[in-house]
């Protein structure tokens, strides 16, 4: 491959992207980030819980493949989401 050219993403990279997107949705459903369409916040804790649980599952699928710094980053993200959820319930 030429310099800077990458092959196709593998499934674990897609899972990492999905985790990032789902975490963003979780923050929105917690009411801490605005909805990108309306620009307003609409907390929905039931949906936030589903999003947070899915983040945990996705993280479990890739955790062992990550370097320690990325593992800590994901662990901290999940902890922050869970703590914020608990504070609101």
PDB file with one MODEL, atoms N, CA, C and O in Angstrom:
MODEL        1
ATOM      1  N   UNK A   1       0.831  -1.198   0.000  1.00  0.00           N
ATOM      2  CA  UNK A   1       0.000   0.000   0.000  1.00  0.00           C
ATOM      3  C   UNK A   1       0.869   1.252   0.000  1.00  0.00           C
ATOM      4  O   UNK A   1       1.969   1.262   0.552  1.00  0.00           O
ATOM      5  N   UNK A   2       0.375   2.269  -0.605  1.00  0.00           N
ATOM      6  CA  UNK A   2       1.091   3.532  -0.609  1.00  0.00           C
ATOM      7  C   UNK A   2       1.018   4.161   0.769  1.00  0.00           C
ATOM      8  O   UNK A   2       0.136   3.850   1.570  1.00  0.00           O
ATOM      9  N   UNK A   3       1.955   5.044   1.026  1.00  0.00           N
ATOM     10  CA  UNK A   3       1.976   5.757   2.298  1.00  0.00           C
ATOM     11  C   UNK A   3       0.647   6.495   2.510  1.00  0.00           C
ATOM     12  O   UNK A   3       0.184   7.220   1.629  1.00  0.00           O
ATOM     13  N   UNK A   4       0.054   6.306   3.662  1.00  0.00           N
ATOM     14  CA  UNK A   4      -1.198   6.971   3.981  1.00  0.00           C
ATOM     15  C   UNK A   4      -2.427   6.218   3.522  1.00  0.00           C
ATOM     16  O   UNK A   4      -3.542   6.541   3.934  1.00  0.00           O
ATOM     17  N   UNK A   5      -2.242   5.218   2.673  1.00  0.00           N
ATOM     18  CA  UNK A   5      -3.383   4.432   2.195  1.00  0.00           C
ATOM     19  C   UNK A   5      -3.685   3.336   3.208  1.00  0.00           C
ATOM     20  O   UNK A   5      -2.775   2.658   3.685  1.00  0.00           O
ATOM     21  N   UNK A   6      -4.932   3.165   3.528  1.00  0.00           N
ATOM     22  CA  UNK A   6      -5.336   2.153   4.491  1.00  0.00           C
ATOM     23  C   UNK A   6      -6.245   1.156   3.818  1.00  0.00           C
ATOM     24  O   UNK A   6      -6.944   1.463   2.853  1.00  0.00           O
ATOM     25  N   UNK A   7      -6.216  -0.049   4.356  1.00  0.00           N
ATOM     26  CA  UNK A   7      -7.140  -1.061   3.882  1.00  0.00           C
ATOM     27  C   UNK A   7      -8.505  -0.833   4.497  1.00  0.00           C
ATOM     28  O   UNK A   7      -8.717   0.146   5.212  1.00  0.00           O
ATOM     29  N   UNK A   8      -9.419  -1.728   4.220  1.00  0.00           N
ATOM     30  CA  UNK A   8     -10.762  -1.594   4.791  1.00  0.00           C
ATOM     31  C   UNK A   8     -10.733  -1.755   6.310  1.00  0.00           C
ATOM     32  O   UNK A   8      -9.872  -2.441   6.861  1.00  0.00           O
ATOM     33  N   UNK A   9     -11.678  -1.118   6.964  1.00  0.00           N
ATOM     34  CA  UNK A   9     -11.796  -1.254   8.415  1.00  0.00           C
ATOM     35  C   UNK A   9     -12.139  -2.693   8.765  1.00  0.00           C
ATOM     36  O   UNK A   9     -12.881  -3.363   8.046  1.00  0.00           O
ATOM     37  N   UNK A  10     -11.585  -3.158   9.885  1.00  0.00           N
ATOM     38  CA  UNK A  10     -12.013  -4.476  10.339  1.00  0.00           C
ATOM     39  C   UNK A  10     -13.193  -4.296  11.291  1.00  0.00           C
ATOM     40  O   UNK A  10     -13.513  -3.176  11.688  1.00  0.00           O
ATOM     41  N   UNK A  11     -13.821  -5.375  11.645  1.00  0.00           N
ATOM     42  CA  UNK A  11     -15.062  -5.317  12.435  1.00  0.00           C
ATOM     43  C   UNK A  11     -14.845  -4.625  13.776  1.00  0.00           C
ATOM     44  O   UNK A  11     -15.748  -3.949  14.270  1.00  0.00           O
ATOM     45  N   UNK A  12     -13.665  -4.781  14.374  1.00  0.00           N
ATOM     46  CA  UNK A  12     -13.410  -4.159  15.676  1.00  0.00           C
ATOM     47  C   UNK A  12     -13.340  -2.638  15.568  1.00  0.00           C
ATOM     48  O   UNK A  12     -13.712  -1.928  16.503  1.00  0.00           O
ATOM     49  N   UNK A  13     -12.868  -2.145  14.438  1.00  0.00           N
ATOM     50  CA  UNK A  13     -12.870  -0.699  14.227  1.00  0.00           C
ATOM     51  C   UNK A  13     -14.298  -0.180  14.048  1.00  0.00           C
ATOM     52  O   UNK A  13     -14.634   0.901  14.531  1.00  0.00           O
ATOM     53  N   UNK A  14     -15.123  -0.942  13.365  1.00  0.00           N
ATOM     54  CA  UNK A  14     -16.538  -0.568  13.246  1.00  0.00           C
ATOM     55  C   UNK A  14     -17.213  -0.565  14.616  1.00  0.00           C
ATOM     56  O   UNK A  14     -18.014   0.321  14.914  1.00  0.00           O
ATOM     57  N   UNK A  15     -16.891  -1.554  15.446  1.00  0.00           N
ATOM     58  CA  UNK A  15     -17.479  -1.614  16.786  1.00  0.00           C
ATOM     59  C   UNK A  15     -17.057  -0.391  17.587  1.00  0.00           C
ATOM     60  O   UNK A  15     -17.873   0.184  18.308  1.00  0.00           O
ATOM     61  N   UNK A  16     -15.792   0.018  17.473  1.00  0.00           N
ATOM     62  CA  UNK A  16     -15.325   1.216  18.178  1.00  0.00           C
ATOM     63  C   UNK A  16     -16.090   2.454  17.712  1.00  0.00           C
ATOM     64  O   UNK A  16     -16.441   3.310  18.525  1.00  0.00           O
ATOM     65  N   UNK A  17     -16.348   2.549  16.413  1.00  0.00           N
ATOM     66  CA  UNK A  17     -17.143   3.670  15.895  1.00  0.00           C
ATOM     67  C   UNK A  17     -18.571   3.626  16.433  1.00  0.00           C
ATOM     68  O   UNK A  17     -19.135   4.654  16.805  1.00  0.00           O
ATOM     69  N   UNK A  18     -19.146   2.428  16.470  1.00  0.00           N
ATOM     70  CA  UNK A  18     -20.504   2.278  17.003  1.00  0.00           C
ATOM     71  C   UNK A  18     -20.546   2.661  18.479  1.00  0.00           C
ATOM     72  O   UNK A  18     -21.500   3.297  18.929  1.00  0.00           O
ATOM     73  N   UNK A  19     -19.523   2.281  19.227  1.00  0.00           N
ATOM     74  CA  UNK A  19     -19.445   2.627  20.643  1.00  0.00           C
ATOM     75  C   UNK A  19     -19.415   4.141  20.815  1.00  0.00           C
ATOM     76  O   UNK A  19     -20.116   4.685  21.667  1.00  0.00           O
ATOM     77  N   UNK A  20     -18.614   4.814  20.016  1.00  0.00           N
ATOM     78  CA  UNK A  20     -18.530   6.267  20.094  1.00  0.00           C
ATOM     79  C   UNK A  20     -19.877   6.916  19.777  1.00  0.00           C
ATOM     80  O   UNK A  20     -20.302   7.842  20.468  1.00  0.00           O
ATOM     81  N   UNK A  21     -20.540   6.433  18.740  1.00  0.00           N
ATOM     82  CA  UNK A  21     -21.849   6.979  18.378  1.00  0.00           C
ATOM     83  C   UNK A  21     -22.889   6.700  19.462  1.00  0.00           C
ATOM     84  O   UNK A  21     -23.688   7.577  19.790  1.00  0.00           O
ATOM     85  N   UNK A  22     -22.884   5.494  20.018  1.00  0.00           N
ATOM     86  CA  UNK A  22     -23.867   5.149  21.038  1.00  0.00           C
ATOM     87  C   UNK A  22     -23.624   5.939  22.319  1.00  0.00           C
ATOM     88  O   UNK A  22     -24.576   6.300  23.011  1.00  0.00           O
ATOM     89  N   UNK A  23     -22.365   6.210  22.640  1.00  0.00           N
ATOM     90  CA  UNK A  23     -22.074   7.035  23.811  1.00  0.00           C
ATOM     91  C   UNK A  23     -22.642   8.442  23.615  1.00  0.00           C
ATOM     92  O   UNK A  23     -23.182   9.029  24.553  1.00  0.00           O
ATOM     93  N   UNK A  24     -22.523   8.978  22.413  1.00  0.00           N
ATOM     94  CA  UNK A  24     -23.112  10.289  22.127  1.00  0.00           C
ATOM     95  C   UNK A  24     -24.619  10.283  22.307  1.00  0.00           C
ATOM     96  O   UNK A  24     -25.194  11.235  22.835  1.00  0.00           O
ATOM     97  N   UNK A  25     -25.250   9.215  21.870  1.00  0.00           N
ATOM     98  CA  UNK A  25     -26.702   9.079  22.044  1.00  0.00           C
ATOM     99  C   UNK A  25     -27.041   8.968  23.522  1.00  0.00           C
ATOM    100  O   UNK A  25     -28.026   9.548  23.979  1.00  0.00           O
ATOM    101  N   UNK A  26     -26.236   8.230  24.269  1.00  0.00           N
ATOM    102  CA  UNK A  26     -26.480   8.091  25.711  1.00  0.00           C
ATOM    103  C   UNK A  26     -26.424   9.452  26.398  1.00  0.00           C
ATOM    104  O   UNK A  26     -27.276   9.763  27.229  1.00  0.00           O
ATOM    105  N   UNK A  27     -25.421  10.269  26.055  1.00  0.00           N
ATOM    106  CA  UNK A  27     -25.339  11.608  26.646  1.00  0.00           C
ATOM    107  C   UNK A  27     -26.573  12.438  26.294  1.00  0.00           C
ATOM    108  O   UNK A  27     -27.078  13.189  27.129  1.00  0.00           O
ATOM    109  N   UNK A  28     -27.057  12.302  25.055  1.00  0.00           N
ATOM    110  CA  UNK A  28     -28.269  13.021  24.655  1.00  0.00           C
ATOM    111  C   UNK A  28     -29.466  12.546  25.460  1.00  0.00           C
ATOM    112  O   UNK A  28     -30.253  13.361  25.941  1.00  0.00           O
ATOM    113  N   UNK A  29     -29.611  11.236  25.613  1.00  0.00           N
ATOM    114  CA  UNK A  29     -30.769  10.687  26.322  1.00  0.00           C
ATOM    115  C   UNK A  29     -30.700  10.976  27.814  1.00  0.00           C
ATOM    116  O   UNK A  29     -31.728  10.987  28.491  1.00  0.00           O
ATOM    117  N   UNK A  30     -29.492  11.210  28.334  1.00  0.00           N
ATOM    118  CA  UNK A  30     -29.373  11.651  29.722  1.00  0.00           C
ATOM    119  C   UNK A  30     -29.771  13.121  29.867  1.00  0.00           C
ATOM    120  O   UNK A  30     -29.948  13.616  30.981  1.00  0.00           O
ATOM    121  N   UNK A  31     -29.910  13.809  28.743  1.00  0.00           N
ATOM    122  CA  UNK A  31     -30.265  15.224  28.771  1.00  0.00           C
ATOM    123  C   UNK A  31     -29.064  16.128  28.964  1.00  0.00           C
ATOM    124  O   UNK A  31     -29.219  17.300  29.306  1.00  0.00           O
ATOM    125  N   UNK A  32     -27.863  15.595  28.748  1.00  0.00           N
ATOM    126  CA  UNK A  32     -26.647  16.372  28.972  1.00  0.00           C
ATOM    127  C   UNK A  32     -26.054  16.947  27.694  1.00  0.00           C
ATOM    128  O   UNK A  32     -25.219  17.850  27.745  1.00  0.00           O
ATOM    129  N   UNK A  33     -26.478  16.435  26.567  1.00  0.00           N
ATOM    130  CA  UNK A  33     -26.086  16.987  25.265  1.00  0.00           C
ATOM    131  C   UNK A  33     -27.359  17.252  24.471  1.00  0.00           C
ATOM    132  O   UNK A  33     -28.319  16.488  24.561  1.00  0.00           O
ATOM    133  N   UNK A  34     -27.368  18.322  23.703  1.00  0.00           N
ATOM    134  CA  UNK A  34     -28.575  18.612  22.918  1.00  0.00           C
ATOM    135  C   UNK A  34     -28.761  17.629  21.768  1.00  0.00           C
ATOM    136  O   UNK A  34     -27.801  17.068  21.241  1.00  0.00           O
ATOM    137  N   UNK A  35     -29.999  17.441  21.404  1.00  0.00           N
ATOM    138  CA  UNK A  35     -30.330  16.644  20.229  1.00  0.00           C
ATOM    139  C   UNK A  35     -29.773  17.373  19.010  1.00  0.00           C
ATOM    140  O   UNK A  35     -29.987  18.578  18.875  1.00  0.00           O
ATOM    141  N   UNK A  36     -29.065  16.680  18.119  1.00  0.00           N
ATOM    142  CA  UNK A  36     -28.464  17.376  16.977  1.00  0.00           C
ATOM    143  C   UNK A  36     -29.487  17.938  15.989  1.00  0.00           C
ATOM    144  O   UNK A  36     -29.167  18.851  15.227  1.00  0.00           O
ATOM    145  N   UNK A  37     -30.691  17.415  15.990  1.00  0.00           N
ATOM    146  CA  UNK A  37     -31.716  17.891  15.059  1.00  0.00           C
ATOM    147  C   UNK A  37     -32.415  19.124  15.612  1.00  0.00           C
ATOM    148  O   UNK A  37     -32.567  20.124  14.910  1.00  0.00           O
ATOM    149  N   UNK A  38     -32.845  19.052  16.885  1.00  0.00           N
ATOM    150  CA  UNK A  38     -33.623  20.145  17.461  1.00  0.00           C
ATOM    151  C   UNK A  38     -32.775  21.170  18.202  1.00  0.00           C
ATOM    152  O   UNK A  38     -33.195  22.314  18.378  1.00  0.00           O
ATOM    153  N   UNK A  39     -31.579  20.764  18.637  1.00  0.00           N
ATOM    154  CA  UNK A  39     -30.734  21.663  19.414  1.00  0.00           C
ATOM    155  C   UNK A  39     -31.173  21.800  20.857  1.00  0.00           C
ATOM    156  O   UNK A  39     -30.617  22.607  21.602  1.00  0.00           O
ATOM    157  N   UNK A  40     -32.168  21.017  21.264  1.00  0.00           N
ATOM    158  CA  UNK A  40     -32.658  21.068  22.640  1.00  0.00           C
ATOM    159  C   UNK A  40     -32.369  19.737  23.333  1.00  0.00           C
ATOM    160  O   UNK A  40     -32.043  18.739  22.691  1.00  0.00           O
ATOM    161  N   UNK A  41     -32.499  19.753  24.653  1.00  0.00           N
ATOM    162  CA  UNK A  41     -32.296  18.522  25.419  1.00  0.00           C
ATOM    163  C   UNK A  41     -33.647  17.918  25.773  1.00  0.00           C
ATOM    164  O   UNK A  41     -34.595  18.624  26.116  1.00  0.00           O
ATOM    165  N   UNK A  42     -33.710  16.612  25.681  1.00  0.00           N
ATOM    166  CA  UNK A  42     -34.920  15.864  26.006  1.00  0.00           C
ATOM    167  C   UNK A  42     -34.514  14.604  26.756  1.00  0.00           C
ATOM    168  O   UNK A  42     -34.339  13.553  26.140  1.00  0.00           O
ATOM    169  N   UNK A  43     -34.360  14.689  28.087  1.00  0.00           N
ATOM    170  CA  UNK A  43     -33.947  13.502  28.831  1.00  0.00           C
ATOM    171  C   UNK A  43     -34.966  12.371  28.698  1.00  0.00           C
ATOM    172  O   UNK A  43     -36.175  12.594  28.766  1.00  0.00           O
ATOM    173  N   UNK A  44     -34.466  11.179  28.511  1.00  0.00           N
ATOM    174  CA  UNK A  44     -35.278   9.964  28.487  1.00  0.00           C
ATOM    175  C   UNK A  44     -34.421   8.878  29.117  1.00  0.00           C
ATOM    176  O   UNK A  44     -33.627   8.223  28.441  1.00  0.00           O
ATOM    177  N   UNK A  45     -34.592   8.695  30.431  1.00  0.00           N
ATOM    178  CA  UNK A  45     -33.707   7.808  31.176  1.00  0.00           C
ATOM    179  C   UNK A  45     -33.848   6.347  30.782  1.00  0.00           C
ATOM    180  O   UNK A  45     -32.874   5.598  30.863  1.00  0.00           O
ATOM    181  N   UNK A  46     -35.027   5.923  30.361  1.00  0.00           N
ATOM    182  CA  UNK A  46     -35.190   4.537  29.919  1.00  0.00           C
ATOM    183  C   UNK A  46     -34.344   4.286  28.670  1.00  0.00           C
ATOM    184  O   UNK A  46     -33.673   3.259  28.563  1.00  0.00           O
ATOM    185  N   UNK A  47     -34.379   5.224  27.734  1.00  0.00           N
ATOM    186  CA  UNK A  47     -33.566   5.076  26.531  1.00  0.00           C
ATOM    187  C   UNK A  47     -32.080   5.258  26.843  1.00  0.00           C
ATOM    188  O   UNK A  47     -31.233   4.608  26.231  1.00  0.00           O
ATOM    189  N   UNK A  48     -31.765   6.135  27.787  1.00  0.00           N
ATOM    190  CA  UNK A  48     -30.368   6.318  28.191  1.00  0.00           C
ATOM    191  C   UNK A  48     -29.799   5.017  28.737  1.00  0.00           C
ATOM    192  O   UNK A  48     -28.661   4.660  28.433  1.00  0.00           O
ATOM    193  N   UNK A  49     -30.584   4.305  29.540  1.00  0.00           N
ATOM    194  CA  UNK A  49     -30.116   3.032  30.107  1.00  0.00           C
ATOM    195  C   UNK A  49     -29.820   2.022  29.016  1.00  0.00           C
ATOM    196  O   UNK A  49     -28.803   1.330  29.073  1.00  0.00           O
ATOM    197  N   UNK A  50     -30.690   1.927  28.025  1.00  0.00           N
ATOM    198  CA  UNK A  50     -30.452   1.002  26.909  1.00  0.00           C
ATOM    199  C   UNK A  50     -29.159   1.384  26.185  1.00  0.00           C
ATOM    200  O   UNK A  50     -28.345   0.516  25.870  1.00  0.00           O
ATOM    201  N   UNK A  51     -28.972   2.666  25.923  1.00  0.00           N
ATOM    202  CA  UNK A  51     -27.770   3.130  25.219  1.00  0.00           C
ATOM    203  C   UNK A  51     -26.512   2.838  26.038  1.00  0.00           C
ATOM    204  O   UNK A  51     -25.497   2.414  25.484  1.00  0.00           O
ATOM    205  N   UNK A  52     -26.572   3.061  27.343  1.00  0.00           N
ATOM    206  CA  UNK A  52     -25.418   2.805  28.210  1.00  0.00           C
ATOM    207  C   UNK A  52     -25.125   1.310  28.278  1.00  0.00           C
ATOM    208  O   UNK A  52     -23.966   0.899  28.214  1.00  0.00           O
ATOM    209  N   UNK A  53     -26.161   0.504  28.405  1.00  0.00           N
ATOM    210  CA  UNK A  53     -25.958  -0.951  28.422  1.00  0.00           C
ATOM    211  C   UNK A  53     -25.337  -1.432  27.116  1.00  0.00           C
ATOM    212  O   UNK A  53     -24.460  -2.295  27.123  1.00  0.00           O
ATOM    213  N   UNK A  54     -25.790  -0.877  26.001  1.00  0.00           N
ATOM    214  CA  UNK A  54     -25.225  -1.256  24.709  1.00  0.00           C
ATOM    215  C   UNK A  54     -23.764  -0.820  24.610  1.00  0.00           C
ATOM    216  O   UNK A  54     -22.941  -1.547  24.055  1.00  0.00           O
ATOM    217  N   UNK A  55     -23.437   0.349  25.138  1.00  0.00           N
ATOM    218  CA  UNK A  55     -22.037   0.786  25.166  1.00  0.00           C
ATOM    219  C   UNK A  55     -21.180  -0.222  25.928  1.00  0.00           C
ATOM    220  O   UNK A  55     -20.078  -0.563  25.499  1.00  0.00           O
ATOM    221  N   UNK A  56     -21.693  -0.692  27.057  1.00  0.00           N
ATOM    222  CA  UNK A  56     -20.956  -1.687  27.835  1.00  0.00           C
ATOM    223  C   UNK A  56     -20.735  -2.967  27.058  1.00  0.00           C
ATOM    224  O   UNK A  56     -19.652  -3.550  27.104  1.00  0.00           O
ATOM    225  N   UNK A  57     -21.758  -3.403  26.346  1.00  0.00           N
ATOM    226  CA  UNK A  57     -21.634  -4.628  25.551  1.00  0.00           C
ATOM    227  C   UNK A  57     -20.625  -4.435  24.417  1.00  0.00           C
ATOM    228  O   UNK A  57     -19.767  -5.290  24.198  1.00  0.00           O
ATOM    229  N   UNK A  58     -20.724  -3.328  23.706  1.00  0.00           N
ATOM    230  CA  UNK A  58     -19.790  -3.057  22.612  1.00  0.00           C
ATOM    231  C   UNK A  58     -18.355  -2.966  23.132  1.00  0.00           C
ATOM    232  O   UNK A  58     -17.428  -3.475  22.503  1.00  0.00           O
ATOM    233  N   UNK A  59     -18.179  -2.317  24.278  1.00  0.00           N
ATOM    234  CA  UNK A  59     -16.841  -2.206  24.861  1.00  0.00           C
ATOM    235  C   UNK A  59     -16.282  -3.584  25.192  1.00  0.00           C
ATOM    236  O   UNK A  59     -15.095  -3.842  24.991  1.00  0.00           O
ATOM    237  N   UNK A  60     -17.134  -4.463  25.696  1.00  0.00           N
ATOM    238  CA  UNK A  60     -16.690  -5.811  26.021  1.00  0.00           C
ATOM    239  C   UNK A  60     -16.196  -6.582  24.809  1.00  0.00           C
ATOM    240  O   UNK A  60     -15.328  -7.446  24.931  1.00  0.00           O
ATOM    241  N   UNK A  61     -16.737  -6.276  23.656  1.00  0.00           N
ATOM    242  CA  UNK A  61     -16.334  -6.971  22.432  1.00  0.00           C
ATOM    243  C   UNK A  61     -14.941  -6.566  21.946  1.00  0.00           C
ATOM    244  O   UNK A  61     -14.276  -7.342  21.260  1.00  0.00           O
ATOM    245  N   UNK A  62     -14.498  -5.361  22.295  1.00  0.00           N
ATOM    246  CA  UNK A  62     -13.208  -4.886  21.782  1.00  0.00           C
ATOM    247  C   UNK A  62     -12.169  -4.647  22.873  1.00  0.00           C
ATOM    248  O   UNK A  62     -11.000  -4.419  22.560  1.00  0.00           O
ATOM    249  N   UNK A  63     -12.559  -4.692  24.126  1.00  0.00           N
ATOM    250  CA  UNK A  63     -11.683  -4.299  25.239  1.00  0.00           C
ATOM    251  C   UNK A  63     -10.329  -5.001  25.195  1.00  0.00           C
ATOM    252  O   UNK A  63      -9.298  -4.345  25.342  1.00  0.00           O
ATOM    253  N   UNK A  64     -10.307  -6.304  24.998  1.00  0.00           N
ATOM    254  CA  UNK A  64      -9.054  -7.069  25.029  1.00  0.00           C
ATOM    255  C   UNK A  64      -8.110  -6.697  23.886  1.00  0.00           C
ATOM    256  O   UNK A  64      -6.905  -6.927  23.986  1.00  0.00           O
ATOM    257  N   UNK A  65      -8.629  -6.136  22.820  1.00  0.00           N
ATOM    258  CA  UNK A  65      -7.802  -5.773  21.659  1.00  0.00           C
ATOM    259  C   UNK A  65      -7.212  -4.370  21.783  1.00  0.00           C
ATOM    260  O   UNK A  65      -6.404  -3.963  20.948  1.00  0.00           O
ATOM    261  N   UNK A  66      -7.605  -3.640  22.805  1.00  0.00           N
ATOM    262  CA  UNK A  66      -7.158  -2.255  22.955  1.00  0.00           C
ATOM    263  C   UNK A  66      -5.875  -2.178  23.770  1.00  0.00           C
ATOM    264  O   UNK A  66      -5.586  -3.054  24.585  1.00  0.00           O
ATOM    265  N   UNK A  67      -5.112  -1.115  23.537  1.00  0.00           N
ATOM    266  CA  UNK A  67      -3.944  -0.903  24.394  1.00  0.00           C
ATOM    267  C   UNK A  67      -4.442  -0.353  25.734  1.00  0.00           C
ATOM    268  O   UNK A  67      -5.574   0.122  25.826  1.00  0.00           O
ATOM    269  N   UNK A  68      -3.599  -0.415  26.775  1.00  0.00           N
ATOM    270  CA  UNK A  68      -4.045  -0.002  28.117  1.00  0.00           C
ATOM    271  C   UNK A  68      -4.620   1.412  28.181  1.00  0.00           C
ATOM    272  O   UNK A  68      -5.579   1.650  28.916  1.00  0.00           O
ATOM    273  N   UNK A  69      -4.057   2.346  27.433  1.00  0.00           N
ATOM    274  CA  UNK A  69      -4.572   3.726  27.466  1.00  0.00           C
ATOM    275  C   UNK A  69      -5.989   3.789  26.908  1.00  0.00           C
ATOM    276  O   UNK A  69      -6.846   4.469  27.472  1.00  0.00           O
ATOM    277  N   UNK A  70      -6.242   3.092  25.811  1.00  0.00           N
ATOM    278  CA  UNK A  70      -7.591   3.075  25.234  1.00  0.00           C
ATOM    279  C   UNK A  70      -8.564   2.319  26.132  1.00  0.00           C
ATOM    280  O   UNK A  70      -9.734   2.690  26.225  1.00  0.00           O
ATOM    281  N   UNK A  71      -8.093   1.269  26.790  1.00  0.00           N
ATOM    282  CA  UNK A  71      -8.947   0.548  27.738  1.00  0.00           C
ATOM    283  C   UNK A  71      -9.385   1.479  28.862  1.00  0.00           C
ATOM    284  O   UNK A  71     -10.559   1.507  29.232  1.00  0.00           O
ATOM    285  N   UNK A  72      -8.427   2.247  29.408  1.00  0.00           N
ATOM    286  CA  UNK A  72      -8.764   3.196  30.483  1.00  0.00           C
ATOM    287  C   UNK A  72      -9.749   4.248  29.990  1.00  0.00           C
ATOM    288  O   UNK A  72     -10.682   4.614  30.706  1.00  0.00           O
ATOM    289  N   UNK A  73      -9.544   4.733  28.773  1.00  0.00           N
ATOM    290  CA  UNK A  73     -10.442   5.751  28.219  1.00  0.00           C
ATOM    291  C   UNK A  73     -11.870   5.211  28.117  1.00  0.00           C
ATOM    292  O   UNK A  73     -12.819   5.904  28.485  1.00  0.00           O
ATOM    293  N   UNK A  74     -12.026   4.001  27.630  1.00  0.00           N
ATOM    294  CA  UNK A  74     -13.363   3.413  27.511  1.00  0.00           C
ATOM    295  C   UNK A  74     -13.939   3.111  28.887  1.00  0.00           C
ATOM    296  O   UNK A  74     -15.125   3.338  29.124  1.00  0.00           O
ATOM    297  N   UNK A  75     -13.111   2.602  29.800  1.00  0.00           N
ATOM    298  CA  UNK A  75     -13.582   2.347  31.162  1.00  0.00           C
ATOM    299  C   UNK A  75     -14.074   3.637  31.812  1.00  0.00           C
ATOM    300  O   UNK A  75     -15.109   3.645  32.478  1.00  0.00           O
ATOM    301  N   UNK A  76     -13.331   4.727  31.617  1.00  0.00           N
ATOM    302  CA  UNK A  76     -13.734   6.020  32.177  1.00  0.00           C
ATOM    303  C   UNK A  76     -15.027   6.520  31.544  1.00  0.00           C
ATOM    304  O   UNK A  76     -15.894   7.051  32.237  1.00  0.00           O
ATOM    305  N   UNK A  77     -15.158   6.353  30.241  1.00  0.00           N
ATOM    306  CA  UNK A  77     -16.390   6.747  29.549  1.00  0.00           C
ATOM    307  C   UNK A  77     -17.588   6.003  30.126  1.00  0.00           C
ATOM    308  O   UNK A  77     -18.604   6.613  30.458  1.00  0.00           O
ATOM    309  N   UNK A  78     -17.466   4.680  30.245  1.00  0.00           N
ATOM    310  CA  UNK A  78     -18.577   3.887  30.780  1.00  0.00           C
ATOM    311  C   UNK A  78     -18.892   4.287  32.212  1.00  0.00           C
ATOM    312  O   UNK A  78     -20.060   4.388  32.589  1.00  0.00           O
ATOM    313  N   UNK A  79     -17.855   4.514  33.011  1.00  0.00           N
ATOM    314  CA  UNK A  79     -18.072   4.933  34.392  1.00  0.00           C
ATOM    315  C   UNK A  79     -18.797   6.275  34.440  1.00  0.00           C
ATOM    316  O   UNK A  79     -19.740   6.440  35.215  1.00  0.00           O
ATOM    317  N   UNK A  80     -18.369   7.232  33.623  1.00  0.00           N
ATOM    318  CA  UNK A  80     -19.015   8.551  33.593  1.00  0.00           C
ATOM    319  C   UNK A  80     -20.485   8.439  33.184  1.00  0.00           C
ATOM    320  O   UNK A  80     -21.349   9.075  33.788  1.00  0.00           O
ATOM    321  N   UNK A  81     -20.765   7.638  32.166  1.00  0.00           N
ATOM    322  CA  UNK A  81     -22.153   7.452  31.739  1.00  0.00           C
ATOM    323  C   UNK A  81     -22.989   6.844  32.859  1.00  0.00           C
ATOM    324  O   UNK A  81     -24.097   7.303  33.135  1.00  0.00           O
ATOM    325  N   UNK A  82     -22.455   5.813  33.498  1.00  0.00           N
ATOM    326  CA  UNK A  82     -23.207   5.120  34.556  1.00  0.00           C
ATOM    327  C   UNK A  82     -23.428   6.006  35.769  1.00  0.00           C
ATOM    328  O   UNK A  82     -24.513   6.000  36.351  1.00  0.00           O
ATOM    329  N   UNK A  83     -22.417   6.765  36.156  1.00  0.00           N
ATOM    330  CA  UNK A  83     -22.560   7.671  37.302  1.00  0.00           C
ATOM    331  C   UNK A  83     -23.604   8.738  36.994  1.00  0.00           C
ATOM    332  O   UNK A  83     -24.455   9.030  37.834  1.00  0.00           O
ATOM    333  N   UNK A  84     -23.548   9.316  35.814  1.00  0.00           N
ATOM    334  CA  UNK A  84     -24.537  10.332  35.447  1.00  0.00           C
ATOM    335  C   UNK A  84     -25.942   9.751  35.398  1.00  0.00           C
ATOM    336  O   UNK A  84     -26.902  10.419  35.782  1.00  0.00           O
ATOM    337  N   UNK A  85     -26.071   8.521  34.932  1.00  0.00           N
ATOM    338  CA  UNK A  85     -27.384   7.865  34.927  1.00  0.00           C
ATOM    339  C   UNK A  85     -27.880   7.688  36.366  1.00  0.00           C
ATOM    340  O   UNK A  85     -29.030   8.002  36.673  1.00  0.00           O
ATOM    341  N   UNK A  86     -27.012   7.187  37.236  1.00  0.00           N
ATOM    342  CA  UNK A  86     -27.413   6.946  38.631  1.00  0.00           C
ATOM    343  C   UNK A  86     -27.798   8.252  39.332  1.00  0.00           C
ATOM    344  O   UNK A  86     -28.714   8.261  40.155  1.00  0.00           O
ATOM    345  N   UNK A  87     -27.124   9.332  39.022  1.00  0.00           N
ATOM    346  CA  UNK A  87     -27.443  10.622  39.632  1.00  0.00           C
ATOM    347  C   UNK A  87     -28.826  11.118  39.216  1.00  0.00           C
ATOM    348  O   UNK A  87     -29.440  11.917  39.922  1.00  0.00           O
ATOM    349  N   UNK A  88     -29.305  10.652  38.093  1.00  0.00           N
ATOM    350  CA  UNK A  88     -30.591  11.121  37.576  1.00  0.00           C
ATOM    351  C   UNK A  88     -31.753  10.192  37.898  1.00  0.00           C
ATOM    352  O   UNK A  88     -32.908  10.523  37.633  1.00  0.00           O
ATOM    353  N   UNK A  89     -31.449   9.034  38.469  1.00  0.00           N
ATOM    354  CA  UNK A  89     -32.540   8.098  38.804  1.00  0.00           C
ATOM    355  C   UNK A  89     -32.821   8.102  40.284  1.00  0.00           C
ATOM    356  O   UNK A  89     -33.704   7.379  40.747  1.00  0.00           O
TER     357      UNK A  89
ENDMDL
END
